[in-house]
């Protein structure tokens, strides 16, 4: 079966306006930004460039190719793409998806929260240390929360401490931390799987969804999945929590730092949640105001 990004690309590229092309590709050492000729913007996490200056320079070469209006096709023709190229692909698909996502807002319904989906005694696996850990931690119905990421986290690690800020000692007792090799074990015993959208950029999302196949509920959340949800639903996602971006969102923000990138996202991105048609009643297909936080 083709992967989520390749499936999304096939769907989008069947109906691309002939005059729509990429005019900007910008990189920080954490994220990618792609802007189209109509002002549509896409973003994605960029793991490969965080610790590898050589990969960052190679990414800058794709920035120059954007000026030739060929990146949107050529980058999907790269043989055996590495994580850097995959993350750029995600940002491009995000940009080309924006007008599709914005059109879904007209049928949006609000107020789907963790309390709405959790059941008494639920066990949860969270992949990615983000705001969701605190929100699940505060929900009294949740019995245990297993937390993983690409790395092995110890209780004394700064990111682990920060993720737990504001939780009571009793709430912290529900938390179990493990490395990525625990994902299959943790998800196999969980009722809910909550996965950061960054997983689409490090090519682990399909495996994580397979591990979560026995879960009652599979949620994928974050900026890196701001694209049409069709392929995600095909791979078993039940709740798809992402964001839409206003036209020309990064206009005036040249040579961005990671801090400036985060500031613009926080101020201008709009939350959007789409729910798989057969998961809830027919009237709850799309929602746009959810209290679950992702990346």
GITA-V776100 format. One record per backbone hydrogen bond with DSSP energy under -1.0 kcal/mol. CO is the residue of the C=O (numbers start at 1). NH is the residue of the N-H. E is the energy in kcal/mol with one decimal. If there is no record, write none. Layout:
BEGIN
co->[CO CO]
nh->[NH NH]
e->[E E]
END
This chain:
BEGIN
co->[3 4 5 6 7 8 9 12 17 21 24 26 30 31 32 33 34 35 35 36 39 40 42 44 47 52 53 54 55 56 57 58 59 60 61 62 64 65 65 66 70 70 71 73 74 82 83 84 85 86 87 88 89 90 91 92 93 97 98 99 101 102 104 105 109 114 119 122 122 123 123 124 125 126 127 128 130 131 132 133 134 139 141 144 145 146 147 148 154 157 158 159 160 162 164 168 169 171 172 174 176 179 180 182 183 184 186 187 191 191 192 193 194 195 196 197 198 199 199 204 205 206 207 208 210 212 217 218 218 219 220 221 223 225 229 230 231 232 233 238 239 240 241 242 244 248 250 257 258 259 260 261 262 263 264 265 270 272 273 274 276 281 285 287 289 289]
nh->[7 8 9 10 11 12 13 15 20 37 35 33 46 28 44 26 42 23 24 39 248 36 34 32 50 56 57 58 59 60 61 62 63 64 65 66 67 68 70 69 73 74 75 76 77 86 87 88 89 90 91 92 93 94 95 96 97 101 102 103 104 105 107 108 288 118 122 143 144 191 192 146 194 148 196 130 133 135 136 137 138 142 121 124 176 126 178 128 157 161 162 163 164 165 167 172 173 174 175 145 147 182 183 186 187 188 189 190 216 217 125 219 127 221 199 200 201 204 205 208 209 210 211 212 213 215 193 238 239 195 241 197 226 227 233 234 235 237 236 276 220 274 222 272 270 251 253 261 262 263 264 265 266 267 268 269 244 242 287 240 279 284 275 273 111 112]
e->[-2.2 -2.4 -2.6 -2.1 -1.9 -2.6 -2.9 -1.7 -1.7 -2.3 -2.6 -2.7 -3.3 -2.7 -1.4 -2.9 -2.8 -2.7 -1.6 -2.0 -3.0 -2.7 -2.7 -2.7 -1.4 -1.6 -2.2 -2.0 -1.9 -1.8 -1.2 -1.0 -1.2 -1.5 -1.5 -1.3 -1.0 -1.5 -1.1 -1.7 -1.2 -2.7 -2.1 -1.1 -1.7 -2.4 -2.1 -1.6 -2.5 -2.0 -1.7 -2.2 -2.5 -2.1 -2.1 -2.3 -1.1 -2.2 -2.8 -1.3 -1.1 -1.4 -1.3 -1.8 -1.3 -2.3 -2.0 -3.1 -1.1 -2.9 -1.8 -3.1 -3.0 -2.6 -2.2 -1.0 -1.3 -1.7 -2.9 -2.3 -1.8 -1.3 -2.3 -2.6 -2.5 -3.0 -2.4 -3.2 -2.3 -2.3 -2.8 -2.2 -1.1 -1.1 -2.4 -2.3 -1.1 -1.3 -1.6 -2.9 -3.5 -2.2 -1.8 -3.1 -2.9 -1.8 -1.1 -1.1 -1.4 -1.8 -2.4 -3.2 -2.9 -2.3 -1.7 -1.9 -1.7 -2.1 -1.3 -2.4 -2.5 -1.6 -2.5 -1.7 -1.5 -1.8 -2.7 -2.5 -2.0 -2.9 -2.8 -3.1 -1.6 -2.8 -2.4 -2.0 -1.5 -2.3 -1.6 -2.6 -2.3 -2.6 -2.1 -2.9 -2.7 -1.7 -2.5 -2.3 -2.2 -2.0 -2.5 -2.3 -2.3 -2.0 -2.4 -2.1 -2.7 -3.5 -3.3 -2.9 -2.2 -2.4 -2.8 -2.7 -1.2 -1.1]
END
